[in-house]
Amino acid sequence: MKNNMGKKMQNGRKQTVSWTKEEMKRFIGLWNIKTTEELCDELGRRKEQILYMANQMRKAGLDLPRKSKKGILRGLILEVIEELKNEKKNKSIVK
């Protein structure tokens, strides 16, 4: 049984793209361990379709964490700041 979720543009019009139950289960299983790009390759879908499906699943009540590059960048920035603080402390101790 197919569920019609996801859209694709064809000749300027939206066309429904079907997902099977097995694809949805696979999608959920891979969500936390793969990047969006890896999911596209793995499932043979475009990025827009992957993000649309994630959004629809969240609306349906599934707790899918957001894949935010901003969050990754913020984490890296905080790590750099912490390292700089530690280096500054170490330099003041050595002097």
MORACOR-V706474 format. One record per residue. N is the residue number from 1. SS is DSSP state (helix for helix, strand for strand, loop for the rest). PHI is phi in radians with two decimals (* if undefined). NEAR is the number of other C-alpha atoms within 8 Angstrom. Layout:
# MORACOR-V706474
n->N ss->SS phi->PHI near->NEAR
n->N ss->SS phi->PHI near->NEAR
This chain:
# MORACOR-V706474
n->1 ss->loop phi->* near->4
n->2 ss->strand phi->-1.83 near->7
n->3 ss->strand phi->-1.96 near->8
n->4 ss->strand phi->-1.53 near->8
n->5 ss->strand phi->-2.30 near->11
n->6 ss->strand phi->1.69 near->11
n->7 ss->strand phi->-2.24 near->9
n->8 ss->strand phi->-2.45 near->9
n->9 ss->strand phi->-1.47 near->8
n->10 ss->strand phi->-2.50 near->7
n->11 ss->loop phi->0.96 near->4
n->12 ss->loop phi->1.38 near->5
n->13 ss->strand phi->-2.02 near->6
n->14 ss->strand phi->-1.36 near->8
n->15 ss->strand phi->-2.16 near->8
n->16 ss->strand phi->-1.23 near->9
n->17 ss->strand phi->-1.95 near->9
n->18 ss->strand phi->-1.57 near->9
n->19 ss->strand phi->-2.10 near->10
n->20 ss->strand phi->-1.55 near->9
n->21 ss->helix phi->-1.06 near->9
n->22 ss->helix phi->-1.12 near->6
n->23 ss->helix phi->-1.11 near->9
n->24 ss->helix phi->-1.14 near->9
n->25 ss->helix phi->-1.11 near->8
n->26 ss->helix phi->-1.11 near->8
n->27 ss->helix phi->-1.00 near->10
n->28 ss->helix phi->-1.10 near->8
n->29 ss->helix phi->-1.14 near->7
n->30 ss->helix phi->-1.58 near->9
n->31 ss->helix phi->-0.94 near->11
n->32 ss->loop phi->-1.42 near->7
n->33 ss->loop phi->-1.97 near->5
n->34 ss->loop phi->-2.15 near->9
n->35 ss->loop phi->-1.37 near->8
n->36 ss->helix phi->-1.04 near->11
n->37 ss->helix phi->-1.11 near->8
n->38 ss->helix phi->-1.15 near->8
n->39 ss->helix phi->-1.10 near->15
n->40 ss->helix phi->-1.01 near->12
n->41 ss->helix phi->-1.13 near->8
n->42 ss->helix phi->-1.13 near->6
n->43 ss->helix phi->-1.73 near->8
n->44 ss->loop phi->1.18 near->7
n->45 ss->loop phi->-2.13 near->9
n->46 ss->loop phi->-1.42 near->7
n->47 ss->helix phi->-1.02 near->9
n->48 ss->helix phi->-1.07 near->6
n->49 ss->helix phi->-1.19 near->11
n->50 ss->helix phi->-1.12 near->13
n->51 ss->helix phi->-1.17 near->9
n->52 ss->helix phi->-1.10 near->10
n->53 ss->helix phi->-1.09 near->10
n->54 ss->helix phi->-1.05 near->9
n->55 ss->helix phi->-1.12 near->8
n->56 ss->helix phi->-1.13 near->9
n->57 ss->helix phi->-1.19 near->10
n->58 ss->helix phi->-1.12 near->10
n->59 ss->helix phi->-1.07 near->7
n->60 ss->loop phi->-1.38 near->6
n->61 ss->loop phi->1.89 near->6
n->62 ss->loop phi->-1.35 near->7
n->63 ss->loop phi->-1.54 near->5
n->64 ss->loop phi->-1.77 near->8
n->65 ss->loop phi->-1.16 near->5
n->66 ss->loop phi->-1.34 near->4
n->67 ss->loop phi->-1.70 near->6
n->68 ss->loop phi->-2.03 near->6
n->69 ss->helix phi->-1.20 near->6
n->70 ss->helix phi->-1.07 near->6
n->71 ss->helix phi->-1.13 near->7
n->72 ss->helix phi->-1.15 near->8
n->73 ss->helix phi->-1.09 near->8
n->74 ss->helix phi->-1.06 near->8
n->75 ss->helix phi->-1.07 near->8
n->76 ss->helix phi->-1.15 near->8
n->77 ss->helix phi->-1.08 near->8
n->78 ss->helix phi->-1.10 near->8
n->79 ss->helix phi->-1.11 near->8
n->80 ss->helix phi->-1.11 near->8
n->81 ss->helix phi->-1.05 near->8
n->82 ss->helix phi->-1.11 near->8
n->83 ss->helix phi->-1.10 near->8
n->84 ss->helix phi->-1.12 near->8
n->85 ss->helix phi->-1.09 near->8
n->86 ss->helix phi->-1.14 near->8
n->87 ss->helix phi->-1.11 near->8
n->88 ss->helix phi->-1.12 near->8
n->89 ss->helix phi->-1.11 near->8
n->90 ss->helix phi->-1.10 near->8
n->91 ss->helix phi->-1.17 near->8
n->92 ss->helix phi->-1.24 near->7
n->93 ss->helix phi->-1.29 near->6
n->94 ss->helix phi->-1.19 near->5
n->95 ss->loop phi->-1.17 near->4
